[in-house]
Amino acid sequence: MLAILAPIIVFGLVIFVHELGHFIAAKLTGVYAPRFSIGFGPALWRHRRGETEYVLAALPLGGYVRMASRHDAETAFIEGGGEGEGEALKPGQPGYDPEAMLPFGPKPVPESRWFESKSLAARLFIMIAGVTMNILLAFVVLTVLALTYGEPVIGTRVVGAVHPLATAPALAQLQPGDTILAVNGTPVRTWSEIAERIDAAGAGTLTLRTNRGELSMPVGTPGAPTTAQVIGAVDFFIAPVIGDVLPGSPARRAGLALGDTIVTIDNRPVQSWSQLQERVTPSAGTDLPFQVRRGGRLVSMTIRPESTSQKDPATGTMRAVGKIGAAAADPTTRQPIGVGDAIVAGARGTWVTAGKIVGTVRGLLTREVSVRQLGGPIAITRASVAAAQSGLESLFFLIALLSVNVAVLNLLPIPILDGGQILLNVAESVKGSPFSARTRENILRFGLVAILLIFVMSTFNDVVMGFRDLVAKLFG
């Protein structure tokens, strides 16, 4: 039952909110919207209120809004389609209203109620409203999560690793195992405070006091590192305990499990997550013997890291690194916060998530990110089930993450997506006249093919990942 309900809740809510944005904007601008449907396929329930019919369909994965359009014949839809005489109800049929407009009655839809009759600003408002609602949903969810569960805080002050930074040779004085006690003279209690204090240093001198001494370096000035680079060059201590294993990953295929503690890699002791990364990162394609502690006993296995492109946290450049597809146990604790701080946390979380998605899209276009990392409907389903099993916080966090994904991806300039429709309408406005029916049809066909290719590619990745998991379970 969970496997059915979880993806419906996650994906259905995100798409429903997106379409609700278009529907509200259409109503506000006077566009005739005769149908708002939750789901697709045969109607399980329908009710007409005013000029709009509200439908609950058999497949509740999202929904659509139908708007009156002069392009019915050639495009067949704008957010689900328009209303033509061929779809009109006839006298005697259930739902027929002699005083209603098409498709519920005989009256034609006035041209002033068509989508195309509205100003460019009104049309852009309608098309951007879905994305806006998705961003708003993510912001509200993340704000409520922060208020309910508190803000994540990294409680340690112990340094896990220091990455060389050419513009900051003084950082070499900092060693793994050091405890940072103060930043620019201000005592710190957590790594979250350390990052905040470093970021607040701006341009000038940054001084770190540790249990072994004190070091200073210029930051934010010509030839000196930025505060963000300094933060990225110093890792906090994380115990080498497995918190998650990705489906289809080398770690999953080798048998690494949640809660395992890494004892040795390549017969060398591992005492922190940073040491694990130091052994795995340069070893793409190389078999590494692992020894882990599981339930009081030692278990041996061999894992071959896969090569993945990743941005260097210190330099910001892309490089090929080895990855086993495992994550450390969550090192954060929760700190209660007030409404104001929760709003700030929600806004920051939404902004950071959007930035990461934009970065991933950019990486796909520049081939810095492999298309093999694209996930499709099967991956969303598996993630939804896993999140639901983990609890409400994980489930709603996934909803926020997916909502931002839908917002960002819908702005891509691909016809049939919001970004493509925005570009098409702006181009027609600049041109001074609409494109011909044939041109619009060809543009939309191109968009449909592009979306289908992405869907097929992501689904293929899902199937391959699932097949690898199955092989790993059957043959170890």
Phi, psi and omega in degrees: 000320180298323180296337179269314186287321185300308179294329177295315180296312185291297185290320181298316181295317182297314181288323178300315180296322178300310181291328177299324177299313177299319183295314180297317180296321178298316178298317182294330182263001176085015176281135180289118180236089186285347182214134170234116186245132170265106182097177181233169177088197182301140181284129174270332179206141177214146179208129179262126177234117186068227182264005183243135175262127179259129189234137169250112186262170188291329182250094189277042178262077179102218181173186179203160176241133176258132181233147178291132183213145176283351183262023181305313188296320185264332183252333179070353177193153159222111187054049175112341174125168179251186184239117178245173182294333181294340181259002185290144175288149180258155177307134180097341179281148179303132178091355181291135181228112183297345180260000185263163174276167175306141006263008184270346181208189186272348187284134179289156178280123179301145180301330180293344180263359178288152176301316185289343182283346183278160179295162179301320180298319180293320180293318178296322178300317179295317186286330181273348185296325180296314178298318180300318179295324178294318177296318179297319178299313180299316180299314181296315181297313182293326177294314179295320178298317179296321181289325183280313187257350182092171181269134178297133179230132176273107191286339185281159171238008185272135180283131178266320180199155177234122179268132182303138179228111187302326183275359180222069180299336180296338179297337180298341177289339179278131185238150173304134182101343177294149175249122179277123185259328183206151176236119183052041176084353180263121179299145179235149182247338183221167177290331176299319178292323178301312180297319180296317181292321178295316181297325182284351183294332178063230179254131181149222181249133177252125180240127177245127176254127181241181178290348181253348183158207185221142177224147180228151179204151175283145177221151174072011179244164180306128181085353180253158180287158172280164178296326179296322178293322178295315178300318181290339183274348183240120178264144174276160182290131173229131178295147182281058181248134184282124178255338180199148176232122185286141177300138177076004183276162176304322179296317179296317181294330181278344178104009177296139187231160177303131178093350177296140175253123181285125181260311178219153170228126182057038177066018176244137183299146176237122183245352179209164178294328179297321177294322176301314180296322179297327180278323186278319187307313181274009189247030179300130179080005181249133177291126179242125175284126177250145169233125184235156176259124183224112178058037177088359179234157180268136180235133180253145178202165178240128182236134177252107180299144176265147179283130180221141176280133183212146179281130177293124184296336182270317185261338181081001179269155179277142178210157178275129181227161176273139179224140177255353178080036178230148179241153180285158174299142184301118182271003186271156170241174182250135179239120181301141180224162180274181183298314181300314179293327178294320178296317178298317180296320178296317179294317180296318179297319178296315181296314181296318179298316179298319179297320179294321180292317177300318178297322178293317178299317178299319179296323177295320181290327180265004179067019174279340176241131182286141177294346178293345180275354178291133176249146181246205184298327179292319178296320178297319179297314181295319179295322180296315180296315180298319180294318179297323178291331182281338179131173184296323181299313180295321181296313182287330174295320177296322177300315179297316180298314181293325180296318177293322176303311181298320180298309184293313183293330178291343179272357176297141183283054178253123178308144185085339170275163181302318180299319178294319179293322177298312180299319181296316180292321177295319179298319178295324179294317178295320180293330179092359178201156180293154172291157179293162180301318181295319180296314179298320180296318180294321179297315181291326177295319177300316179298318179297318179297318180299316180294319179297320179297316178297318179297314181296317181296314181292321178294321176300316177300319178299315182294317179298317180296317178295322179295320178297319178298318180296316179297320180296321180290322184281323188241004178071000000 
